[in-house]
């Protein structure tokens, strides 16, 4: 399923089919999400309370933090957040993942028990952070068959050149799949978005429950921020968010 393009953010048509949640990935049009006022503007655009946002200090690891309906705060040393939802509290909650080439993932339980986000660079992908998220969701009572996932805007294989040793790490794990690692003009390239898709399927997530639109933050740097494509003057971060609001 494709990403749905709005005026200043994009959404997954799959996750968007669940009325319990609201979500989106910011674009360059909303500015650098490292800045508080830009994050506030994005949350308000999604009709989410800026005070409800929970972020983590992303360190390119595989640690998952499980939270519940709480006030906004910064979680330390985690690259994924799983939020157990208590709809009886009627307390708004949103969780976010910061991105600028790495793979953002948004998870939703169709029964409304939980939501999750994850940040998967090559290190987090190599460590199978998606497996840890699925395991954490199951540990709080979510059924695998009820999990839906959006793989958001990230750098594509076309622009993600890597050293041979790094490519060989993935070839050893996933075989000689040209969709995982390929040589382009003499350089090895990886598609870490596709690898995360494979990992999700290995953990029992149906392909029909995964929204993996083709994007490249580097090629589409007019639309997205890109660590590789940007300069010191033009670099910024985007934000992927999913939340629940109560009227």
Phi and psi in degrees as a GROMACS rama.xvg file:
@    title "Ramachandran Plot"
@    xaxis  label "Phi"
@    yaxis  label "Psi"
@TYPE xy
-81.5667  160.29  UNK-2
-75.0037  142.375  UNK-3
-94.8089  123.062  UNK-4
-88.4549  120.886  UNK-5
-98.8604  -168.082  UNK-6
-73.5708  -28.8718  UNK-7
-142.113  4.20546  UNK-8
-155.066  164.259  UNK-9
-119.138  154.513  UNK-10
-134.057  155.158  UNK-11
-84.2288  127.154  UNK-12
-66.1441  -25.7514  UNK-13
-73.7614  -53.6895  UNK-14
-65.3608  -32.3461  UNK-15
-66.4593  -10.7026  UNK-16
-80.7926  -5.35011  UNK-17
-103.407  108.553  UNK-18
-66.6051  -16.1903  UNK-19
-66.2797  -25.5249  UNK-20
-120.996  157.744  UNK-21
-129.077  146.026  UNK-22
-154.936  171.501  UNK-23
173.263  161.504  UNK-24
-116.459  124.228  UNK-25
-69.6997  158.4  UNK-26
-118.418  178.432  UNK-27
-57.0058  -28.4389  UNK-28
-59.9703  -27.9002  UNK-29
-90.6007  -2.20349  UNK-30
88.6563  179.154  UNK-31
-71.6254  119.443  UNK-32
-77.1811  0.910893  UNK-33
-72.7086  -17.003  UNK-34
-92.4319  129.778  UNK-35
-56.8774  -43.0804  UNK-36
-68.9967  -28.6113  UNK-37
-72.5606  -39.6154  UNK-38
-61.7484  -42.5667  UNK-39
-60.091  -43.371  UNK-40
-63.6874  -40.037  UNK-41
-65.2186  -46.3704  UNK-42
-60.4196  -41.4005  UNK-43
-65.8636  -35.2149  UNK-44
-61.0038  -34.472  UNK-45
-86.6184  4.16123  UNK-46
61.7605  34.2163  UNK-47
-110.572  147.48  UNK-48
-72.6902  125.996  UNK-49
-57.9135  -28.9653  UNK-50
-73.9074  -9.89159  UNK-51
-89.7926  -7.18535  UNK-52
-77.0563  131.289  UNK-53
-116.113  126.408  UNK-54
-120.328  166.181  UNK-55
-123.238  157.575  UNK-56
-83.2673  96.2251  UNK-57
-74.4566  127.825  UNK-58
-127.32  18.2167  UNK-59
60.9976  40.4195  UNK-60
-112.641  -155.765  UNK-61
-131.531  16.5699  UNK-62
-80.262  137.953  UNK-63
-112.896  132.38  UNK-64
-106.072  126.859  UNK-65
-99.77  127.181  UNK-66
-128.316  177.204  UNK-67
-131.338  -172.935  UNK-68
-55.8577  116.661  UNK-69
-150.785  171.807  UNK-70
-74.106  160.069  UNK-71
-63.9499  140.848  UNK-72
-163.426  164.33  UNK-73
-99.2896  122.762  UNK-74
-88.8073  136.547  UNK-75
-89.4691  146.012  UNK-76
50.7895  48.4164  UNK-77
-139.142  146.568  UNK-78
-115.723  6.52774  UNK-79
-149.579  146.28  UNK-80
-126.684  129.145  UNK-81
-113.106  125.416  UNK-82
-111.387  116.426  UNK-83
-80.7627  125.552  UNK-84
-101.119  130.938  UNK-85
-114.374  97.9322  UNK-86
-71.8615  -11.3238  UNK-87
-74.0433  -22.1976  UNK-88
-77.6272  -22.9149  UNK-89
52.9799  34.933  UNK-90
-103.793  119.572  UNK-91
-62.3733  146.156  UNK-92
-149.008  136.013  UNK-93
-139  149.428  UNK-94
-127.737  148.509  UNK-95
-136.841  159.537  UNK-96
-132.174  130.735  UNK-97
-89.6085  138.922  UNK-98
-144.79  151.946  UNK-99
-165.97  49.3115  UNK-100
131.421  -41.1915  UNK-101
-63.2159  164.834  UNK-102
-85.8635  119.72  UNK-103
-93.5566  139.617  UNK-104
-127.804  136.189  UNK-105
-119.153  128.717  UNK-106
-115.446  141.381  UNK-107
-138.716  135.062  UNK-108
-90.7604  121.209  UNK-109
-63.9563  -19.0668  UNK-110
-83.7532  -6.09989  UNK-111
83.4801  13.0508  UNK-112
-79.1101  -27.6247  UNK-113
-160.545  159.552  UNK-114
-134.142  164.002  UNK-115
-156.919  156.964  UNK-116
-136.325  154.833  UNK-117
-147.142  149.847  UNK-118
-115.092  116.773  UNK-119
-125.194  94.6166  UNK-120
-81.5297  -167.005  UNK-121
-66.1836  -33.8235  UNK-122
-68.76  -47.2126  UNK-123
-64.019  -35.2958  UNK-124
-66.9047  -44.2853  UNK-125
-61.0508  -35.1414  UNK-126
-85.272  -0.339791  UNK-127
61.9772  55.5858  UNK-128
-62.4151  -30.9007  UNK-129
-63.5708  -35.1382  UNK-130
-60.7757  -42.1846  UNK-131
-66.1416  -35.8366  UNK-132
-66.5787  -47.4501  UNK-133
-59.8774  -44.4951  UNK-134
-60.1586  -41.4663  UNK-135
-66.3101  -41.1808  UNK-136
-62.7927  -44.2722  UNK-137
-63.4453  -35.556  UNK-138
-65.425  -21.7654  UNK-139
-103.973  15.1643  UNK-140
101.07  6.52064  UNK-141
-84.9495  136.072  UNK-142
-86.8437  140.083  UNK-143
-55.5871  -38.6425  UNK-144
-66.419  -15.111  UNK-145
-98.8851  0.912176  UNK-146
-90.3186  130.105  UNK-147
-121.009  143.985  UNK-148
-134.658  136.026  UNK-149
-109.201  125.254  UNK-150
-96.4608  111.674  UNK-151
-86.5013  -173.337  UNK-152
-57.7031  130.29  UNK-153
-155.736  171.21  UNK-154
-68.4697  140.044  UNK-155
-93.1214  168.312  UNK-156
-55.9215  -34.104  UNK-157
-54.2857  -33.1358  UNK-158
-115.28  -3.30542  UNK-159
-100.176  78.8877  UNK-160
-81.7613  143.422  UNK-161
-139.779  165.419  UNK-162
-68.7464  153.948  UNK-163
-58.4876  -38.9669  UNK-164
-59.3677  -39.6586  UNK-165
-68.0137  -42.7841  UNK-166
-60.787  -40.9516  UNK-167
-64.6669  -30.2798  UNK-168
-58.4839  -43.788  UNK-169
-76.5333  -34.9655  UNK-170
-63.7231  -39.1278  UNK-171
-61.0517  -37.3838  UNK-172
-82.3864  -37.7203  UNK-173
-115.623  3.63858  UNK-174
78.2883  -174.572  UNK-175
-83.9977  58.1737  UNK-176
-88.3512  113.963  UNK-177
-64.6143  -16.0818  UNK-178
-79.2913  -15.6888  UNK-179
-90.8615  -53.7748  UNK-180
-142.09  133.021  UNK-181
-146.516  157.445  UNK-182
-94.1593  128.674  UNK-183
-126.117  117.755  UNK-184
51.6166  42.4726  UNK-185
84.232  -1.55397  UNK-186
-116.533  145.63  UNK-187
-77.1359  138.994  UNK-188
-129.826  147.464  UNK-189
-119.627  151.239  UNK-190
-117.783  89.6017  UNK-191
-74.264  -21.1138  UNK-192
-64.7223  -44.3624  UNK-193
-65.0127  -38.4204  UNK-194
-62.1067  -41.4992  UNK-195
-63.418  -35.5989  UNK-196
-61.7626  -45.9707  UNK-197
-60.5674  -41.638  UNK-198
-64.5282  -40.6791  UNK-199
-62.0046  -42.4229  UNK-200
-65.9276  -37.5736  UNK-201
-62.5849  -28.6784  UNK-202
-91.0827  11.6908  UNK-203
93.4865  9.53858  UNK-204
-83.5687  122.429  UNK-205
-62.1501  141.739  UNK-206
-57.6975  -32.5824  UNK-207
-69.4995  -12.8369  UNK-208
-100.222  10.5355  UNK-209
-122.002  126.224  UNK-210
-101.375  106.757  UNK-211
-125.591  71.5091  UNK-212
-66.9101  145.936  UNK-213
-78.7959  119.185  UNK-214
-140.973  165.906  UNK-215
-148.641  109.594  UNK-216
-62.5905  -26.9852  UNK-217
-76.7681  -49.5715  UNK-218
-61.9526  -39.476  UNK-219
-99.3676  43.5602  UNK-220
-68.8537  -13.5933  UNK-221
-72.8314  -20.7346  UNK-222
-103.411  -38.3642  UNK-223
-120.024  158.396  UNK-224
-80.1941  146.191  UNK-225
-139.63  126.503  UNK-226
-63.3978  -41.4072  UNK-227
-74.2772  -36.9878  UNK-228
-86.6083  -26.9587  UNK-229
-78.2472  163.936  UNK-230
-111.082  177.537  UNK-231
-58.4129  -33.418  UNK-232
-81.81  -27.0304  UNK-233
-108.604  -6.81046  UNK-234
-71.421  146.72  UNK-235
-158.631  -178.384  UNK-236
-123.148  149.773  UNK-237
-104.123  174.99  UNK-238
-138.275  131.087  UNK-239
-103.749  132.162  UNK-240
-135.229  141.471  UNK-241
-134.793  139.363  UNK-242
-151.975  169.629  UNK-243
-125.475  133.428  UNK-244
-124.238  152.209  UNK-245
-122.992  126.293  UNK-246
